[in-house]
Amino acid sequence: MSKVAIVMGSDSDLPVMQEAVDILKGFDIEVEVDIVSAHRTPEKLVDFSTNAHKRGIAVIIAGAGGAAHLPGMVASMSPLPVIGVPVKSSNSIDGWDSILSILQMPGGVPVATVALNGAKNAGILAAQILGSGDKCVLDKVVAYKEGLKLTVLEKGKKLKK
């Protein structure tokens, strides 16, 4: 089974990134989690990015705050799809610096970008990517989305009582 790697620039990003871990585990997708700092551990960044696909990783989720170089740097060196999660950190400008750093990638180096602190959606998107080639995962995503629909319908019924 394919794995999803979740990397972040600092352990302070873990409370946000944990949502991606949790949703993927809920889909029974194997997850590898690590701290890889674009600025403090550049050698580890290169090793991780250039070798992830050789270790069975199929999708990478990279979360970062502030200057948020991690997702783009990973994408520049990896042939895998990268999903960037902008994290509103203590040194952030309301998160806009992180959003724009991840969103504004140059042509040829795409990073799919989710909302500020949107790690849950990053996990769902990773599952959908895997589901495009794995019927078991696809079926779990379909069931999850059906559950979302049923939850909304039930809440609507409660409003009318």
DSSP file with accessible surface (Angstrom, degrees, kcal/mol):
  #  RESIDUE AA STRUCTURE BP1 BP2  ACC     N-H-->O    O-->H-N    N-H-->O    O-->H-N    TCO  KAPPA ALPHA  PHI   PSI    X-CA   Y-CA   Z-CA
    1    1 A M              0   0  129      0, 0.0     2,-0.1     0, 0.0   133,-0.0   0.000 360.0 360.0 360.0 142.2    0.0    0.0    0.0
    2    2 A S        -     0   0   54    128,-0.1    28,-0.6    55,-0.1     2,-0.3  -0.371 360.0-142.2 -70.5 150.5    1.2    3.5   -0.8
    3    3 A K  E     -ab  30  57A  39     53,-2.0    55,-3.3    26,-0.1    56,-1.1  -0.788   2.3-139.8-111.9 157.4    2.1    5.8    2.0
    4    4 A V  E     -ab  31  59A   0     26,-2.3    28,-2.3    -2,-0.3     2,-0.5  -0.960  15.3-148.3-113.5 131.3    1.7    9.5    2.6
    5    5 A A  E     -ab  32  60A   0     54,-2.2    56,-3.2    -2,-0.5     2,-0.5  -0.859   8.2-164.5 -98.0 134.2    4.5   11.5    4.1
    6    6 A I  E     +ab  33  61A   0     26,-3.2    28,-2.1    -2,-0.5     2,-0.3  -0.984  14.5 175.1-118.8 117.8    3.6   14.4    6.3
    7    7 A V  E     -ab  34  62A   1     54,-2.8    56,-2.7    -2,-0.5     2,-0.3  -0.903   7.0-176.3-122.7 153.1    6.5   16.8    7.0
    8    8 A M  E     -ab  35  63A   2     26,-1.3    28,-2.4    -2,-0.3    56,-0.2  -0.969  33.6-122.6-145.5 157.4    6.5   20.1    8.8
    9    9 A G  S    S+     0   0   10     54,-1.3     2,-0.3    -2,-0.3    31,-0.1   0.740  91.9   7.2 -74.8 -21.9    9.1   22.7    9.5
   10   10 A S  S >  S-     0   0   29     53,-0.2     3,-1.9    26,-0.1     4,-0.3  -0.992  70.7-112.5-156.4 156.1    8.8   22.6   13.3
   11   11 A D  G >  S+     0   0  113     -2,-0.3     3,-1.4     1,-0.3    -1,-0.1   0.738 111.6  73.1 -66.6 -17.7    7.2   20.6   16.0
   12   12 A S  G 3  S+     0   0   79      1,-0.3    -1,-0.3     2,-0.1     4,-0.2   0.713  91.0  59.2 -67.7 -16.4    5.1   23.7   16.8
   13   13 A D  G X> S+     0   0    6     -3,-1.9     4,-2.5     1,-0.2     3,-0.7   0.598  81.1  90.0 -83.1 -12.1    3.2   22.9   13.5
   14   14 A L  H <> S+     0   0   68     -3,-1.4     4,-2.6    -4,-0.3     5,-0.2   0.870  75.9  60.1 -59.9 -40.2    2.1   19.5   14.8
   15   15 A P  H 34 S+     0   0   98      0, 0.0     4,-0.3     0, 0.0    -1,-0.2   0.898 114.6  38.2 -57.0 -35.1   -1.2   20.6   16.4
   16   16 A V  H X4 S+     0   0   25     -3,-0.7     3,-1.4    -4,-0.2     4,-0.4   0.942 117.7  48.3 -75.4 -48.6   -2.3   21.7   12.9
   17   17 A M  H >X S+     0   0    0     -4,-2.5     4,-1.6     1,-0.3     3,-1.1   0.730  92.6  78.3 -70.0 -19.3   -0.7   18.9   11.0
   18   18 A Q  H 3X S+     0   0   67     -4,-2.6     4,-3.0     1,-0.3    -1,-0.3   0.825  84.0  65.1 -59.0 -29.3   -2.2   16.3   13.3
   19   19 A E  H <> S+     0   0   94     -3,-1.4     4,-2.1    -4,-0.3    -1,-0.3   0.876 101.5  48.5 -63.1 -35.2   -5.5   16.7   11.5
   20   20 A A  H <> S+     0   0    0     -3,-1.1     4,-2.2    -4,-0.4     5,-0.2   0.919 111.6  49.9 -68.8 -42.7   -3.9   15.3    8.3
   21   21 A V  H  X S+     0   0    4     -4,-1.6     4,-2.5     1,-0.2     5,-0.2   0.954 112.4  47.8 -58.5 -48.1   -2.5   12.4   10.3
   22   22 A D  H  X S+     0   0   89     -4,-3.0     4,-1.9     1,-0.2    -2,-0.2   0.908 111.9  46.9 -64.4 -45.2   -5.9   11.6   11.9
   23   23 A I  H  X S+     0   0   23     -4,-2.1     4,-1.0     2,-0.2    -1,-0.2   0.915 113.4  49.2 -66.7 -39.6   -7.9   11.8    8.7
   24   24 A L  H ><>S+     0   0    0     -4,-2.2     5,-2.4     1,-0.2     3,-0.7   0.921 110.3  50.1 -66.5 -41.9   -5.5    9.6    6.8
   25   25 A K  H ><5S+     0   0  125     -4,-2.5     3,-1.7     1,-0.2    -1,-0.2   0.868 104.8  59.4 -63.8 -32.9   -5.4    7.0    9.5
   26   26 A G  H 3<5S+     0   0   60     -4,-1.9    -1,-0.2     1,-0.3    -2,-0.2   0.787 105.5  48.2 -64.0 -26.3   -9.2    7.0    9.4
   27   27 A F  T <<5S-     0   0    7     -4,-1.0    -1,-0.3    -3,-0.7    -2,-0.2   0.295 119.5-114.8 -90.8   6.1   -8.9    6.0    5.8
   28   28 A D  T < 5 +     0   0  105     -3,-1.7     2,-0.5     1,-0.2    -3,-0.2   0.849  65.5 150.5  59.7  37.5   -6.4    3.2    6.9
   29   29 A I      < -     0   0    4     -5,-2.4    -1,-0.2    -6,-0.1     2,-0.2  -0.860  51.2-115.3-100.7 131.8   -3.6    4.9    4.9
   30   30 A E  E     -a    3   0A 107    -28,-0.6   -26,-2.3    -2,-0.5     2,-0.4  -0.462  35.5-162.1 -68.4 133.9   -0.1    4.4    6.2
   31   31 A V  E     -a    4   0A  27    -28,-0.2     2,-0.5    -2,-0.2   -26,-0.2  -0.951  15.3-164.1-124.6 137.3    1.4    7.7    7.3
   32   32 A E  E     -a    5   0A  47    -28,-2.3   -26,-3.2    -2,-0.4     2,-0.4  -0.986  15.2-166.8-116.9 127.6    5.0    8.7    7.9
   33   33 A V  E     +a    6   0A  67     -2,-0.5     2,-0.3   -28,-0.2   -26,-0.2  -0.948  16.5 150.8-120.8 137.5    5.5   11.9   10.0
   34   34 A D  E     -a    7   0A  62    -28,-2.1   -26,-1.3    -2,-0.4     2,-0.5  -0.980  43.2-113.7-156.0 164.0    8.7   13.9   10.4
   35   35 A I  E     +a    8   0A  69     -2,-0.3     2,-0.4   -28,-0.2   -26,-0.2  -0.930  35.2 170.2-102.8 124.2   10.2   17.4   11.0
   36   36 A V        -     0   0    0    -28,-2.4     2,-0.5    -2,-0.5   -26,-0.1  -0.921  16.5-158.6-136.5 106.0   12.1   18.7    8.0
   37   37 A S     >  -     0   0    5     -2,-0.4     4,-1.8     1,-0.2     8,-0.3  -0.779  10.9-155.2 -92.5 125.4   13.2   22.3    8.2
   38   38 A A  T  4 S+     0   0   17     -2,-0.5    -1,-0.2     1,-0.2     8,-0.1   0.823  97.7  33.1 -63.6 -30.2   14.0   24.0    4.9
   39   39 A H  T  4 S+     0   0  122      2,-0.1    -1,-0.2   -30,-0.1    -2,-0.0   0.782 126.4  35.4 -99.2 -29.4   16.2   26.5    6.7
   40   40 A R  T  4 S+     0   0  171      1,-0.2    -2,-0.2   -31,-0.1     3,-0.1   0.700 128.4  28.3-101.9 -21.7   17.7   24.5    9.6
   41   41 A T     X  +     0   0   50     -4,-1.8     4,-2.2     1,-0.1     3,-0.2  -0.429  65.3 154.4-134.3  60.8   18.1   21.0    8.0
   42   42 A P  H  > S+     0   0   55      0, 0.0     4,-2.3     0, 0.0     5,-0.2   0.859  75.1  54.8 -61.8 -32.1   18.7   21.6    4.3
   43   43 A E  H  > S+     0   0  149      1,-0.2     4,-2.4     2,-0.2     5,-0.2   0.919 109.0  47.8 -66.9 -40.5   20.6   18.3    3.9
   44   44 A K  H  > S+     0   0   82     -3,-0.2     4,-3.0     2,-0.2     5,-0.2   0.894 109.4  55.1 -64.6 -39.2   17.7   16.4    5.4
   45   45 A L  H  X S+     0   0    5     -4,-2.2     4,-2.7    -8,-0.3     5,-0.2   0.934 109.4  46.2 -58.6 -46.8   15.3   18.2    3.1
   46   46 A V  H  X S+     0   0   69     -4,-2.3     4,-2.5     2,-0.2     5,-0.2   0.943 114.5  47.3 -63.7 -46.4   17.3   17.2    0.0
   47   47 A D  H  X S+     0   0  100     -4,-2.4     4,-1.3     1,-0.2    -2,-0.2   0.941 115.3  45.2 -61.7 -47.8   17.5   13.6    1.2
   48   48 A F  H  X S+     0   0   11     -4,-3.0     4,-1.7     1,-0.2     3,-0.3   0.951 116.1  45.7 -59.7 -50.7   13.9   13.4    2.0
   49   49 A S  H  < S+     0   0    0     -4,-2.7     4,-0.3    -5,-0.2    31,-0.2   0.875 115.7  43.9 -65.2 -40.4   12.7   15.1   -1.2
   50   50 A T  H  < S+     0   0   47     -4,-2.5    -1,-0.2    -5,-0.2    -2,-0.2   0.682 123.3  35.5 -81.3 -15.9   14.9   13.1   -3.6
   51   51 A N  H >X S+     0   0   40     -4,-1.3     3,-0.9    -3,-0.3     4,-0.7   0.514  84.8  95.3-115.9  -6.7   14.3    9.7   -2.0
   52   52 A A  G ><>S+     0   0    0     -4,-1.7     5,-1.8     1,-0.3     3,-1.4   0.905  87.2  51.3 -55.8 -44.3   10.6    9.7   -0.8
   53   53 A H  G >45S+     0   0   76     -4,-0.3     3,-1.0     1,-0.3    -1,-0.3   0.804 104.6  58.1 -66.3 -24.2    9.3    8.0   -3.9
   54   54 A K  G <45S+     0   0  142     -3,-0.9    -1,-0.3     1,-0.2    -2,-0.2   0.654 103.3  54.4 -77.2 -15.1   12.0    5.3   -3.6
   55   55 A R  G <<5S-     0   0   97     -3,-1.4    -1,-0.2    -4,-0.7    -2,-0.2   0.200 126.3 -94.3-103.7  11.7   10.6    4.5   -0.1
   56   56 A G  T < 5S+     0   0   39     -3,-1.0   -53,-2.0     1,-0.3     2,-0.3   0.529  74.6 146.9  90.5   5.5    7.0    3.9   -1.2
   57   57 A I  E   < +b    3   0A   6     -5,-1.8    -1,-0.3   -55,-0.2   -53,-0.2  -0.578  20.5 177.7 -73.3 136.5    5.7    7.4   -0.5
   58   58 A A  E     +     0   0A  23    -55,-3.3     2,-0.3     1,-0.4   -54,-0.2   0.674  65.8  20.8-110.9 -28.8    3.0    8.4   -3.1
   59   59 A V  E     -b    4   0A   1    -56,-1.1   -54,-2.2    21,-0.1     2,-0.5  -0.996  65.3-149.9-142.4 143.6    1.9   11.8   -1.8
   60   60 A I  E     -bc   5  82A   0     21,-2.5    23,-2.9    -2,-0.3     2,-0.5  -0.963   3.3-164.4-117.8 130.7    3.7   14.4    0.4
   61   61 A I  E     -bc   6  83A   0    -56,-3.2   -54,-2.8    -2,-0.5     2,-0.5  -0.972  13.2-172.5-108.6 124.4    1.9   16.8    2.6
   62   62 A A  E     -bc   7  84A   0     21,-2.8    23,-2.6    -2,-0.5     2,-0.4  -0.974   3.4-169.0-124.3 120.1    4.2   19.7    3.8
   63   63 A G  E     +bc   8  85A   0    -56,-2.7   -54,-1.3    -2,-0.5     2,-0.3  -0.881  15.0 158.8-109.4 140.3    3.1   22.2    6.4
   64   64 A A  E     - c   0  86A   5     21,-2.1    23,-2.4    -2,-0.4     2,-0.2  -0.987  21.4-152.9-157.8 148.0    5.1   25.4    7.1
   65   65 A G  E >   + c   0  87A  19     -2,-0.3     3,-2.0    21,-0.2     4,-0.2  -0.589  64.5  14.8-112.7 177.9    4.6   28.8    8.7
   66   66 A G  T 3  S+     0   0    2     21,-0.6    35,-0.2     1,-0.3    27,-0.1  -0.363 137.6   4.0  61.2-125.6    6.2   32.1    8.2
   67   67 A A  T 3  S-     0   0   45     -2,-0.1    -1,-0.3     1,-0.1    -3,-0.0   0.757  89.8-159.6 -65.1 -23.2    8.3   32.1    5.0
   68   68 A A    <   +     0   0    4     -3,-2.0     4,-0.5     1,-0.1    -2,-0.1   0.828  32.8 152.5  50.7  50.4    7.0   28.6    4.4
   69   69 A H     >  +     0   0   89     -4,-0.2     4,-2.6     1,-0.2     5,-0.3   0.697  48.2  87.0 -80.1 -18.4    9.6   27.4    2.0
   70   70 A L  H  > S+     0   0    3      1,-0.2     4,-2.7     2,-0.2     5,-0.3   0.912  86.5  46.3 -55.1 -53.1    9.3   23.7    2.8
   71   71 A P  H  > S+     0   0    0      0, 0.0     4,-2.6     0, 0.0    -1,-0.2   0.937 116.6  44.9 -58.7 -44.2    6.4   22.7    0.4
   72   72 A G  H  > S+     0   0    9     -4,-0.5     4,-1.9     2,-0.2    -2,-0.2   0.900 113.2  49.3 -67.1 -39.3    8.0   24.5   -2.6
   73   73 A M  H  X S+     0   0   81     -4,-2.6     4,-0.9     2,-0.2    -1,-0.2   0.916 111.9  49.0 -67.5 -40.1   11.5   23.1   -1.9
   74   74 A V  H >X S+     0   0    0     -4,-2.7     4,-1.5    -5,-0.3     3,-1.2   0.955 112.0  49.5 -60.6 -47.5   10.1   19.6   -1.5
   75   75 A A  H 3< S+     0   0   15     -4,-2.6    -1,-0.2    -5,-0.3    -2,-0.2   0.836 104.1  59.7 -62.8 -30.7    8.2   20.0   -4.8
   76   76 A S  H 3< S+     0   0   63     -4,-1.9    -1,-0.3     1,-0.2    -2,-0.2   0.762 117.5  30.4 -70.2 -21.0   11.3   21.3   -6.6
   77   77 A M  H << S+     0   0   52     -3,-1.2    -1,-0.2    -4,-0.9    -2,-0.2   0.515 108.5  73.7-115.1  -9.6   13.2   18.1   -5.8
   78   78 A S     <  -     0   0   13     -4,-1.5   -28,-0.1     2,-0.1     4,-0.1  -0.874  59.6-150.5-112.7 143.3   10.5   15.4   -5.7
   79   79 A P  S    S+     0   0   94      0, 0.0    -1,-0.1     0, 0.0    -4,-0.1   0.490  73.8  97.5 -82.0  -0.5    8.5   13.8   -8.6
   80   80 A L  S    S-     0   0   29    -31,-0.2     2,-0.2     1,-0.1   -21,-0.1  -0.477  88.0 -94.5 -88.2 156.7    5.6   13.2   -6.2
   81   81 A P        -     0   0   55      0, 0.0   -21,-2.5     0, 0.0     2,-0.4  -0.491  42.0-155.3 -66.3 137.0    2.5   15.4   -5.8
   82   82 A V  E     -c   60   0A   7     28,-0.3    30,-2.3   -23,-0.2     2,-0.5  -0.971   8.6-161.6-119.6 130.2    3.0   17.8   -2.9
   83   83 A I  E     -cd  61 112A   1    -23,-2.9   -21,-2.8    -2,-0.4     2,-0.4  -0.959  14.8-149.2-110.6 121.3    0.2   19.4   -0.9
   84   84 A G  E     -cd  62 113A   0     28,-3.7    30,-2.1    -2,-0.5   -21,-0.2  -0.754   8.3-163.6 -95.4 136.0    1.1   22.5    1.0
   85   85 A V  E     -c   63   0A   0    -23,-2.6   -21,-2.1    -2,-0.4     2,-0.3  -0.946  13.5-146.0-116.0 108.0   -0.5   23.5    4.3
   86   86 A P  E     -c   64   0A   0      0, 0.0    31,-3.4     0, 0.0     2,-0.5  -0.607  18.2-155.5 -72.0 129.5    0.1   27.1    5.2
   87   87 A V  E     -c   65   0A   4    -23,-2.4     2,-1.0    -2,-0.3   -21,-0.6  -0.932  15.2-131.9-112.0 128.7    0.4   27.3    9.0
   88   88 A K        -     0   0  106     -2,-0.5     2,-0.2   -23,-0.2   -23,-0.1  -0.687  41.4-179.7 -77.7 106.7   -0.3   30.4   11.0
   89   89 A S    >   -     0   0   25     -2,-1.0     3,-1.8     1,-0.1     5,-0.2  -0.523  43.8 -97.3-106.4 175.0    2.7   30.5   13.2
   90   90 A S  T 3  S+     0   0  132      1,-0.3    -1,-0.1    -2,-0.2    -2,-0.0   0.774 125.5  45.1 -64.6 -25.9    3.9   32.9   16.0
   91   91 A N  T 3  S+     0   0  116      2,-0.1    -1,-0.3     4,-0.0     2,-0.2   0.177  94.1 116.4-102.1  19.1    6.1   34.7   13.5
   92   92 A S  S <  S-     0   0   23     -3,-1.8     2,-1.2     1,-0.1    -4,-0.1  -0.501  70.9-127.4 -90.4 155.4    3.4   34.9   10.8
   93   93 A I  S >  S-     0   0  124     -2,-0.2     3,-1.9     1,-0.1     4,-0.4  -0.690  85.1 -57.6 -97.2  75.5    1.8   37.9    9.3
   94   94 A D  T 3  S-     0   0  109     -2,-1.2    -1,-0.1     1,-0.3    -6,-0.1   0.707  95.2 -70.2  56.0  18.8   -1.8   36.6   10.0
   95   95 A G  T 3> S+     0   0    0     -6,-0.2     4,-2.6    -8,-0.1    -1,-0.3   0.294 113.7 112.2  87.7 -12.5   -0.8   33.6    7.9
   96   96 A W  H <> S+     0   0  152     -3,-1.9     4,-2.7     1,-0.2     5,-0.3   0.869  73.3  55.9 -63.9 -35.5   -0.7   35.5    4.6
   97   97 A D  H  > S+     0   0   34     -4,-0.4     4,-2.2     1,-0.2    -1,-0.2   0.939 111.4  44.3 -61.6 -41.9    3.1   35.2    4.3
   98   98 A S  H  > S+     0   0    0      2,-0.2     4,-1.8     1,-0.2     5,-0.3   0.925 113.1  50.6 -68.4 -45.6    2.7   31.4    4.5
   99   99 A I  H  X S+     0   0   30     -4,-2.6     4,-3.0     1,-0.2     5,-0.2   0.955 115.0  42.3 -56.7 -52.1   -0.3   31.2    2.1
  100  100 A L  H  X S+     0   0   86     -4,-2.7     4,-2.3     1,-0.2    -1,-0.2   0.878 110.1  56.9 -68.2 -34.7    1.5   33.3   -0.5
  101  101 A S  H  < S+     0   0   46     -4,-2.2    -1,-0.2    -5,-0.3    -2,-0.2   0.872 117.4  34.7 -62.7 -36.2    4.8   31.5   -0.1
  102  102 A I  H  < S+     0   0    0     -4,-1.8     3,-0.3    -3,-0.2    -2,-0.2   0.873 120.4  47.9 -85.4 -38.1    3.2   28.2   -0.9
  103  103 A L  H  < S+     0   0   91     -4,-3.0     2,-1.6    -5,-0.3     8,-0.2   0.883  99.2  65.8 -72.7 -38.9    0.6   29.4   -3.4
  104  104 A Q     <  +     0   0  141     -4,-2.3    -1,-0.2    -5,-0.2    -4,-0.1  -0.299  68.5 156.3 -89.5  58.5    2.8   31.5   -5.6
  105  105 A M        -     0   0   50     -2,-1.6     3,-0.1    -3,-0.3     6,-0.1  -0.524  44.1-109.0 -82.3 148.5    5.0   28.7   -7.1
  106  106 A P    >   -     0   0   86      0, 0.0     3,-2.0     0, 0.0    -1,-0.1  -0.331  48.4 -77.0 -72.9 158.6    6.8   29.2  -10.4
  107  107 A G  T 3  S+     0   0   84      1,-0.2     0, 0.0     3,-0.0     0, 0.0  -0.241 119.3  29.0 -53.3 136.2    5.7   27.3  -13.5
  108  108 A G  T 3  S+     0   0   77     -3,-0.1    -1,-0.2     0, 0.0    -3,-0.0   0.272 106.7  76.4  95.7 -11.3    6.9   23.7  -13.5
  109  109 A V    <   -     0   0   32     -3,-2.0   -33,-0.1     2,-0.0     2,-0.1  -0.600  67.4-176.4-130.7  71.9    7.0   23.4   -9.7
  110  110 A P        -     0   0  103      0, 0.0     2,-0.4     0, 0.0   -28,-0.3  -0.419  11.8-176.3 -76.1 145.1    3.3   22.9   -8.6
  111  111 A V        -     0   0   17     -8,-0.2     2,-0.3    -9,-0.1   -28,-0.2  -0.966  24.6-135.1-133.7 118.0    2.2   22.7   -5.0
  112  112 A A  E     -d   83   0A  46    -30,-2.3   -28,-3.7    -2,-0.4     2,-0.5  -0.612  30.0-154.7 -68.6 130.3   -1.5   22.0   -4.3
  113  113 A T  E     -d   84   0A  43     -2,-0.3     2,-0.2   -30,-0.2   -28,-0.2  -0.944  12.4-166.8-119.9 130.5   -2.3   24.5   -1.6
  114  114 A V        -     0   0   23    -30,-2.1     3,-0.1    -2,-0.5     4,-0.1  -0.488  39.6 -68.9-101.9 178.4   -5.1   24.2    1.0
  115  115 A A    >   -     0   0   66     -2,-0.2     3,-2.7     3,-0.2    -1,-0.2  -0.103  68.9 -69.6 -64.2 163.4   -6.5   26.8    3.3
  116  116 A L  T 3  S-     0   0   55      1,-0.3   -29,-0.2   -31,-0.1    -1,-0.2  -0.328 125.3  -0.4 -54.1 125.1   -4.6   28.3    6.3
  117  117 A N  T 3  S+     0   0   61    -31,-3.4     2,-0.8     1,-0.1     3,-0.4   0.701  93.9 143.5  61.1  24.5   -4.3   25.6    8.9
  118  118 A G    <>  +     0   0   12     -3,-2.7     4,-1.7   -32,-0.4     3,-0.2  -0.178   7.6 136.1 -89.8  44.9   -6.2   23.3    6.5
  119  119 A A  H  >  +     0   0    0     -2,-0.8     4,-2.4     1,-0.2    -1,-0.2   0.837  67.1  60.2 -63.2 -32.9   -4.4   20.1    7.2
  120  120 A K  H  > S+     0   0   89     -3,-0.4     4,-2.3     1,-0.2    -1,-0.2   0.950 106.8  46.3 -60.3 -46.8   -7.6   18.0    7.3
  121  121 A N  H  > S+     0   0   95     -3,-0.2     4,-2.9     1,-0.2    -1,-0.2   0.857 108.7  56.5 -64.5 -32.8   -8.3   19.0    3.7
  122  122 A A  H  X S+     0   0    0     -4,-1.7     4,-2.5     2,-0.2    -1,-0.2   0.923 107.8  48.2 -62.8 -41.4   -4.8   18.2    2.8
  123  123 A G  H  X S+     0   0    0     -4,-2.4     4,-2.2     2,-0.2    -2,-0.2   0.915 112.0  48.4 -64.3 -42.8   -5.3   14.7    4.2
  124  124 A I  H  X S+     0   0   14     -4,-2.3     4,-2.5     2,-0.2    -2,-0.2   0.931 111.3  50.3 -63.8 -43.5   -8.5   14.2    2.3
  125  125 A L  H  X S+     0   0   54     -4,-2.9     4,-2.5     1,-0.2    -2,-0.2   0.919 109.2  51.5 -61.9 -40.9   -6.9   15.5   -0.9
  126  126 A A  H  X S+     0   0    0     -4,-2.5     4,-2.5     1,-0.2    -1,-0.2   0.924 110.0  49.6 -61.3 -41.6   -4.0   13.0   -0.4
  127  127 A A  H  X S+     0   0    0     -4,-2.2     4,-2.9     1,-0.2    -2,-0.2   0.902 109.8  51.2 -64.5 -39.0   -6.6   10.2    0.0
  128  128 A Q  H  X S+     0   0   68     -4,-2.5     4,-1.1     2,-0.2    -1,-0.2   0.902 109.0  50.8 -64.9 -39.4   -8.4   11.3   -3.1
  129  129 A I  H >< S+     0   0   55     -4,-2.5     3,-0.7     1,-0.2     4,-0.3   0.951 114.2  43.7 -62.0 -47.8   -5.1   11.2   -5.1
  130  130 A L  H >X S+     0   0   20     -4,-2.5     3,-1.7     1,-0.2     4,-0.5   0.892 108.4  60.2 -63.3 -38.3   -4.4    7.7   -3.8
  131  131 A G  H 3< S+     0   0    2     -4,-2.9     3,-0.4     1,-0.3     7,-0.3   0.742  87.5  73.0 -63.8 -21.8   -8.0    6.7   -4.5
  132  132 A S  T << S+     0   0  108     -4,-1.1    -1,-0.3    -3,-0.7    -2,-0.2   0.742 115.0  23.6 -66.4 -17.4   -7.6    7.5   -8.2
  133  133 A G  T <4 S+     0   0   76     -3,-1.7     2,-0.4    -4,-0.3    -1,-0.2   0.310 119.5  61.8-126.9   6.6   -5.5    4.3   -8.4
  134  134 A D     X  -     0   0   51     -4,-0.5     4,-2.6    -3,-0.4     3,-0.3  -0.894  58.4-163.9-140.8 104.8   -6.7    2.3   -5.4
  135  135 A K  H  > S+     0   0  142     -2,-0.4     4,-2.9     1,-0.2     5,-0.2   0.845  90.4  58.2 -60.7 -34.4  -10.4    1.2   -5.3
  136  136 A C  H  > S+     0   0   68      2,-0.2     4,-1.5     1,-0.2    -1,-0.2   0.942 111.2  41.3 -61.4 -46.4  -10.3    0.4   -1.6
  137  137 A V  H  > S+     0   0    1     -3,-0.3     4,-2.3     2,-0.2    -2,-0.2   0.925 113.2  54.6 -67.0 -42.6   -9.2    3.9   -0.7
  138  138 A L  H  X S+     0   0   77     -4,-2.6     4,-2.8    -7,-0.3    -2,-0.2   0.921 105.8  52.3 -56.8 -45.2  -11.6    5.4   -3.2
  139  139 A D  H  X S+     0   0   75     -4,-2.9     4,-2.4     1,-0.2    -1,-0.2   0.882 109.0  50.5 -60.4 -37.2  -14.5    3.5   -1.6
  140  140 A K  H  X S+     0   0   57     -4,-1.5     4,-2.3    -5,-0.2    -1,-0.2   0.887 110.3  49.2 -69.0 -37.5  -13.5    4.9    1.8
  141  141 A V  H  X S+     0   0    7     -4,-2.3     4,-2.6     2,-0.2     5,-0.2   0.925 110.8  50.3 -66.7 -43.4  -13.4    8.5    0.4
  142  142 A V  H  X S+     0   0   87     -4,-2.8     4,-2.3     1,-0.2    -2,-0.2   0.939 112.0  47.6 -59.2 -45.1  -16.9    7.9   -1.2
  143  143 A A  H  X S+     0   0   64     -4,-2.4     4,-2.3     2,-0.2    -1,-0.2   0.903 110.7  52.4 -64.1 -39.6  -18.2    6.7    2.2
  144  144 A Y  H  X S+     0   0   53     -4,-2.3     4,-1.9     2,-0.2    -1,-0.2   0.941 110.8  46.5 -60.9 -47.0  -16.6    9.6    4.0
  145  145 A K  H  X S+     0   0  100     -4,-2.6     4,-2.1     1,-0.2    -1,-0.2   0.872 109.9  53.5 -67.2 -35.5  -18.3   12.1    1.7
  146  146 A E  H  X S+     0   0   82     -4,-2.3     4,-2.6    -5,-0.2    -1,-0.2   0.905 107.1  53.3 -63.2 -39.0  -21.6   10.3    2.0
  147  147 A G  H  X S+     0   0   30     -4,-2.3     4,-2.2     1,-0.2    -2,-0.2   0.885 106.3  52.2 -62.1 -39.3  -21.2   10.7    5.7
  148  148 A L  H  X S+     0   0   82     -4,-1.9     4,-2.1     2,-0.2    -1,-0.2   0.929 110.1  49.0 -61.2 -45.1  -20.7   14.4    5.3
  149  149 A K  H  X S+     0   0  108     -4,-2.1     4,-2.5     1,-0.2    -2,-0.2   0.938 111.0  48.8 -60.2 -48.4  -23.8   14.7    3.3
  150  150 A L  H  X S+     0   0   95     -4,-2.6     4,-2.5     1,-0.2    -1,-0.2   0.880 108.7  54.2 -62.5 -37.1  -25.9   12.7    5.8
  151  151 A T  H  X S+     0   0   72     -4,-2.2     4,-2.3     2,-0.2    -1,-0.2   0.929 110.0  46.5 -62.2 -44.5  -24.6   14.9    8.7
  152  152 A V  H  X S+     0   0  100     -4,-2.1     4,-2.3     2,-0.2    -2,-0.2   0.929 112.3  50.0 -65.1 -44.3  -25.7   18.1    6.9
  153  153 A L  H  X S+     0   0   95     -4,-2.5     4,-2.0     1,-0.2    -1,-0.2   0.909 111.1  49.7 -61.6 -41.3  -29.1   16.6    6.1
  154  154 A E  H  X S+     0   0   85     -4,-2.5     4,-2.0     2,-0.2    -1,-0.2   0.913 109.7  50.4 -64.7 -41.4  -29.6   15.5    9.7
  155  155 A K  H  X S+     0   0  135     -4,-2.3     4,-1.5     1,-0.2    -1,-0.2   0.888 108.7  53.3 -64.4 -37.4  -28.6   19.0   11.0
  156  156 A G  H  X S+     0   0   27     -4,-2.3     4,-1.0     1,-0.2    -1,-0.2   0.905 107.1  51.3 -63.2 -39.8  -31.1   20.5    8.6
  157  157 A K  H >< S+     0   0  129     -4,-2.0     3,-0.6     1,-0.2     4,-0.4   0.900 106.5  54.3 -63.3 -40.4  -33.9   18.3   10.0
  158  158 A K  H >< S+     0   0  134     -4,-2.0     3,-0.9     1,-0.2    -1,-0.2   0.849 103.5  56.5 -64.3 -33.2  -33.0   19.3   13.5
  159  159 A L  H 3< S+     0   0  153     -4,-1.5    -1,-0.2     1,-0.2    -2,-0.2   0.812 104.4  53.2 -66.1 -29.9  -33.4   23.0   12.6
  160  160 A K  T <<        0   0  186     -4,-1.0    -1,-0.2    -3,-0.6    -2,-0.2   0.506 360.0 360.0 -86.2  -4.7  -37.0   22.4   11.3
  161  161 A K    <         0   0  199     -3,-0.9    -3,-0.0    -4,-0.4    -4,-0.0  -0.423 360.0 360.0 -80.9 360.0  -38.2   20.7   14.6
